[in-house]
Amino acid sequence: MPQMSKGGKYIFGWSVIRENGKIIFPASAVEEYKLQKERYIYIVSGSKQTGGFCVMSEPLLSRSKLNHILKENPNLADRSLKEGELISYKGRKYGWLSLKDNGVRLTPSLMQTLDIKVGDKLLAIRSSDIAFTLGAKGALIQKALEYTGEIAVF
């Protein structure tokens, strides 16, 4: 797993948004965040710096110090919120997506809300012990574009 700078964040690879909105997560991210047996993931809008979105599983989120997100948003927790619909909570947007074959399908409206589009390469970045980020912009993405080593594309 490449590290773009000494002491910096580790990256898992690039995920490309396909014509049908499908995006495949890097296998090493799926393994590290234990997504193999999950049927759903939660997504969180990315930071202003990196954009894109963060990915986390229900088990990791519910056992973390961020479990209040689910407690205070029952329609997110029980997925009665429409798939791909985002709700605002404390400055970020949250939603859920079905996970199939190590990936998800993004609707055009969800991509528009997240300011990403078909053909974009999102950089899968280790963010924390509960989430990885699929970043769309910023310094780390620029470093990855200039990286002379190999970064896997999914």
PyMOL commands that set and color helices and strands:
alter all, ss='L'
color gray80, all
select helices_A, chain A and resi 27-32+58-62+68-71+74-77+108-114+139-146
alter helices_A, ss='H'
color red, helices_A
select strands_A, chain A and resi 11-16+22-24+40-45+53-56+87-89+92-98+103-105+121-126+132-135
alter strands_A, ss='S'
color yellow, strands_A
deselect
rebuild
show_as cartoon
